[in-house]
Amino acid sequence: MLLQNRVVTDALHMAELIEQARRRIAGAVYESPCARSEYFSRLCGIGAYFKLENLQMTGSFKERGALNRILTLSEEERSRGLITASAGNHGQAVAYHAKRLGLEATVVMPLPTPLIKVANTRNFGADVRLAGETFDDATAHARELEAEHGWTYVHPFDDPQIVAGQGTIGFELMTQEPDLEVVVVPIGGGGVIAGIAAAYKAHRPQTRIVGVQAEAVPSMRASLAAGHPVTVERRHTIAEGIAVKRPGELTMGLVRDLVDDIVTVDEEEIANAVLLLLEREKAVVEGAGASVLAAVVNDHIPHAKGRRTAMVLTGGNIDVTLLSRIIDRGLTKDGRLVRLDVCVKDRPGALAALLNLVGEAGANVLETHHERAFTALGLNEVHIELRLETRGVEHVEELIETITGAGVHVRRQTEPEPWHEH
């Protein structure tokens, strides 16, 4: 009973800070829509809603906490200039609102940060420094610069005013969809889920709050299991926005007390969710944000079945080259993009005859490649690699039957291996 009372007290205190933050940032941060998805409602057997934080000015929810923290700094703290470390989205938020308020800002980012996030942060007016391979490396360097120059550090997640700002999402969801039964939120450092959970547990405690982490960097889950914040090994993940090796003290305490469950998703599931959102919802969402759909689509949250469930799409700042790779891999898995190895006689008209077969079968030729030297074929034969667009797996089988029926040897190249961590 004492623990329950303390949890309620913590939630109520944070809820008060969230309400103050909501009034403080009103008009300066977009109240993002919460859209129902008929497609995913049918597919997943739930009432599916998406909170579209990818539509914020800087492309993520981070604006809420960053602005709230900046507005609660003293004039003296602001005048010294701001510094932060960020995997990308928090840095953009600090840069954008600092410039809007006439403040100087420096943002330290890890070297592998997607170029779009680096470029956008610079375009928003910040001095961007690249340091280290991970968010934690960038944080260490930012702290060194803080001490050297006397700048004011704006923490990405482990700060009550940051958590309060992110928690405004929770109050918006309650207003937009009052009957939500499950809310699914990505977890990196824990700021956004801590804020949303505090808002709900103070006012709608029956609503289940579920966090999602990348399987490659499950720091919050590992810390809860250990009973204190721990540092996990950081493996590569396409959800770099939640690739935090160690959660905060504050956020871990709130997550421990207020969040109902945490699940993990793997890289293949995240990549597929990015593609599903793009194709079915016309929503550009980065890996961290898409992790919530990955968890729901792959049945990692059984409590969501048959319930009104909101998924918070936290950001849309995905590198276009990564998005292109995800699209190609997804189309390949669906059989809509295929590569065929074909062996034909090396004589005039052979390629034209092959392409006529492909065209008659209804496939679209994207690329062709001839190989004569690096092959074990006879001197009068040529290896041709075809990259084709098709209607799907059944169409590919029909295409192979058509080519084989014409007396031509054909073999489908293997599908890509699952995404591996390095």
Residue pairs with C-beta under 8 A, 6 or more apart in sequence:
6 257
7 201
7 257
7 258
8 201
8 202
10 198
10 253
10 254
10 257
10 258
11 197
11 198
11 201
11 202
11 257
11 258
12 202
14 160
14 163
14 164
14 167
14 194
14 195
14 198
14 199
14 202
14 254
15 167
15 198
15 199
15 202
15 203
17 160
17 161
17 163
17 164
17 167
18 164
18 167
18 168
18 170
18 171
18 195
18 198
18 199
19 171
20 164
21 64
21 68
21 161
21 164
21 165
21 167
21 168
22 168
22 171
24 67
24 68
24 71
24 72
25 64
25 67
25 68
25 71
25 165
25 168
28 67
28 97
28 100
29 56
29 57
29 63
29 64
29 67
29 168
30 55
30 56
30 57
30 63
31 172
32 51
32 52
32 53
32 55
32 56
32 169
32 172
33 51
33 52
33 55
33 176
34 49
34 50
34 51
34 52
34 172
34 173
34 176
34 177
34 310
35 49
35 50
35 52
36 47
36 48
36 49
37 48
37 49
37 50
37 280
37 281
39 280
39 281
40 46
40 48
40 280
40 281
40 293
40 296
40 297
41 47
41 48
43 297
44 296
44 297
44 304
44 305
44 309
45 305
45 306
46 182
46 296
46 304
46 305
46 306
46 307
46 308
46 309
47 307
47 308
47 309
48 296
48 309
48 311
49 177
49 180
49 308
49 309
49 310
49 311
50 281
50 283
50 310
50 311
50 313
51 169
51 172
51 173
51 310
51 311
51 312
51 313
52 283
52 313
53 60
53 61
53 169
53 289
53 312
53 313
53 314
53 315
54 60
54 283
54 284
54 285
54 286
54 289
54 313
54 314
54 315
54 316
55 316
56 62
56 63
57 63
57 96
58 89
58 92
58 93
58 95
58 96
58 120
58 124
58 317
59 89
59 92
59 120
59 315
59 316
59 317
60 89
60 92
60 93
60 241
60 289
60 314
60 315
60 316
60 317
61 89
61 166
61 169
61 192
61 312
61 314
61 315
62 89
62 90
62 92
62 93
62 156
62 166
62 315
63 93
63 96
63 97
64 165
64 166
64 168
64 169
65 90
65 93
65 157
65 159
65 161
65 162
65 163
65 164
65 165
65 166
65 191
65 192
65 195
66 90
66 93
66 94
66 97
66 154
66 162
66 165
67 93
67 97
67 165
68 161
68 162
68 164
68 165
68 168
69 154
69 155
69 159
69 161
69 162
69 165
70 78
70 82
70 94
70 97
70 98
70 101
70 103
70 154
72 161
73 152
77 152
78 101
78 103
78 152
80 150
80 151
80 152
81 103
81 104
81 105
81 106
81 149
81 151
81 152
82 94
82 98
82 103
82 104
82 105
82 106
82 151
82 152
82 153
82 154
83 105
83 106
83 107
83 108
83 142
83 145
83 146
83 149
83 151
83 152
83 153
83 154
84 90
84 91
84 94
84 105
84 106
84 107
84 108
84 142
84 153
84 154
84 155
84 156
85 91
85 107
85 108
85 109
85 135
85 138
85 139
85 141
85 142
85 143
85 156
86 92
86 94
86 107
86 108
86 109
86 121
86 135
86 138
86 156
87 109
87 110
87 113
87 117
87 135
87 138
87 188
87 240
87 241
87 243
87 244
88 109
88 113
88 114
88 117
88 118
88 121
88 240
88 241
88 317
89 117
89 241
89 314
89 315
89 317
90 156
90 157
91 107
91 109
91 117
91 121
91 126
91 128
92 117
92 120
92 121
92 124
92 317
94 105
94 107
94 126
94 154
95 105
95 107
95 121
95 122
95 124
95 125
95 126
96 124
96 125
98 104
98 105
98 125
98 126
99 105
99 124
99 125
99 126
104 127
105 125
105 126
105 127
106 126
106 127
106 128
106 129
106 142
106 145
106 151
107 121
107 126
107 127
107 128
107 129
108 128
108 129
108 130
108 131
108 138
108 139
108 141
108 142
108 145
109 117
109 118
109 121
109 128
109 129
109 130
109 131
109 138
110 130
110 131
110 132
110 133
110 134
110 135
110 137
110 138
111 130
111 131
111 132
111 133
112 133
112 240
113 130
113 240
114 240
114 317
114 318
114 319
114 322
115 319
116 317
116 318
116 319
116 320
117 317
118 128
118 130
120 317
121 128
122 128
129 141
129 145
131 137
131 138
131 141
131 142
132 138
132 140
132 141
134 234
134 243
134 245
135 243
135 244
135 245
136 231
136 234
136 244
136 245
136 246
142 153
143 153
145 151
146 152
146 153
154 162
155 162
155 248
156 162
156 189
156 191
157 163
157 188
157 189
157 190
157 191
157 192
157 244
157 247
157 248
157 251
158 189
158 190
158 191
158 247
158 248
158 249
158 250
158 251
159 191
159 250
160 250
162 191
163 191
163 194
163 195
163 198
163 250
163 251
163 254
164 195
165 195
166 191
166 192
166 194
166 195
166 196
167 192
167 194
167 195
167 196
167 198
167 199
168 195
168 199
169 192
169 195
169 196
169 199
169 312
170 183
170 195
170 196
170 197
170 198
170 199
170 200
171 199
173 180
173 183
173 196
173 310
174 180
174 199
174 200
174 203
174 204
177 308
177 310
179 308
180 204
180 207
180 308
180 309
180 310
181 206
181 207
181 208
181 307
181 308
181 309
182 207
182 208
182 209
182 210
182 301
182 303
182 304
182 307
182 308
182 309
182 310
183 196
183 200
183 207
183 208
183 209
183 210
183 309
183 310
183 312
184 210
184 211
184 212
184 292
184 295
184 296
184 301
184 304
184 309
184 310
184 311
184 312
185 192
185 193
185 196
185 197
185 209
185 210
185 211
185 212
185 292
185 312
185 314
186 192
186 193
186 211
186 212
186 213
186 239
186 241
186 242
186 288
186 289
186 291
186 292
186 312
186 314
187 193
187 211
187 212
187 213
187 220
187 242
187 247
187 255
187 262
188 213
188 241
188 242
188 243
188 244
188 288
189 244
189 247
189 248
189 251
190 220
190 247
190 248
190 251
190 252
190 254
190 255
191 248
191 251
192 312
192 314
193 209
193 211
193 255
193 259
194 250
194 251
194 254
194 255
194 258
194 259
196 209
196 312
197 209
197 254
197 255
197 258
197 259
198 254
198 258
200 207
200 209
201 209
201 258
208 260
208 261
208 303
209 258
209 259
209 260
210 259
210 260
210 261
210 262
210 263
210 295
210 301
210 303
210 304
211 220
211 255
211 259
211 261
211 262
211 263
212 262
212 263
212 264
212 265
212 291
212 292
212 294
212 295
212 300
213 219
213 220
213 221
213 242
213 262
213 263
213 264
213 265
213 291
214 237
214 239
214 242
214 243
214 264
214 265
214 267
214 270
214 287
214 288
214 291
215 264
215 265
215 266
215 267
216 234
216 235
216 236
216 237
216 239
216 243
216 266
216 267
216 421
217 232
217 234
217 235
217 237
217 242
217 243
217 244
217 245
218 232
218 264
219 230
219 231
219 232
219 244
219 245
219 246
219 247
220 247
220 251
220 252
220 255
220 262
221 262
221 264
222 230
222 232
223 229
223 230
223 246
223 247
223 252
224 252
224 255
224 256
224 262
228 252
229 246
229 247
229 248
229 249
229 252
230 246
231 245
231 246
232 245
232 246
233 245
234 243
234 245
235 421
235 422
236 421
236 422
237 243
237 267
237 270
237 287
237 421
238 267
238 270
238 271
238 274
238 287
238 322
238 326
238 419
239 270
239 286
239 287
239 288
239 290
239 291
240 287
240 288
241 286
241 287
241 288
241 289
241 314
241 315
241 317
242 288
242 291
247 255
255 262
261 301
261 303
263 295
263 300
263 301
264 300
265 273
265 291
265 294
265 295
265 298
265 300
266 419
267 418
267 419
267 420
267 421
268 418
268 419
269 294
269 295
269 297
269 298
270 287
270 290
270 291
270 294
271 287
271 326
271 329
271 330
271 419
272 294
272 297
272 330
272 333
273 285
273 290
273 291
273 293
273 294
273 297
274 285
274 286
274 287
274 290
274 318
274 323
274 326
275 326
275 327
275 330
276 293
276 297
277 283
277 284
277 285
277 290
277 293
277 313
278 284
278 285
278 323
278 327
283 313
283 316
284 316
284 318
284 323
285 313
285 315
285 316
285 318
286 315
286 316
286 317
286 318
287 318
288 314
288 315
289 312
289 313
289 314
289 315
289 316
290 313
292 311
292 312
292 313
293 311
293 313
294 300
295 301
296 304
296 309
296 311
301 309
328 337
329 416
331 337
332 338
332 415
332 416
333 415
333 416
334 392
334 393
335 390
335 392
335 393
335 394
335 395
335 396
336 389
336 390
336 391
336 392
337 366
337 387
337 388
337 389
337 390
338 387
338 388
338 390
338 396
338 399
338 412
338 413
339 385
339 386
339 387
339 388
339 412
339 413
340 385
340 386
340 388
340 399
340 400
340 403
340 410
340 411
340 412
340 413
341 383
341 384
341 385
341 410
341 411
341 412
341 413
342 354
342 383
342 384
342 385
342 386
342 403
342 408
342 409
342 410
342 411
343 377
343 381
343 382
343 383
343 384
343 408
343 409
343 410
344 350
344 351
344 353
344 354
344 381
344 382
344 384
344 408
345 380
345 381
345 382
346 372
346 379
346 380
346 381
346 382
347 380
350 382
351 368
351 370
351 384
353 406
354 384
354 386
354 403
354 408
355 365
355 368
357 402
357 403
357 406
357 408
358 365
358 386
358 388
358 399
358 403
359 365
360 402
361 395
361 398
361 399
361 402
361 403
362 390
362 391
362 395
362 399
363 388
363 389
363 390
363 395
363 399
364 388
364 389
364 390
365 386
365 387
365 388
366 387
366 388
366 389
367 385
367 386
367 387
368 384
368 385
368 386
368 387
369 384
369 385
370 382
370 383
370 384
371 382
371 383
371 384
371 385
372 382
372 383
375 383
377 383
385 413
388 399
390 396
390 399
396 412
400 410
400 412
403 410
404 410
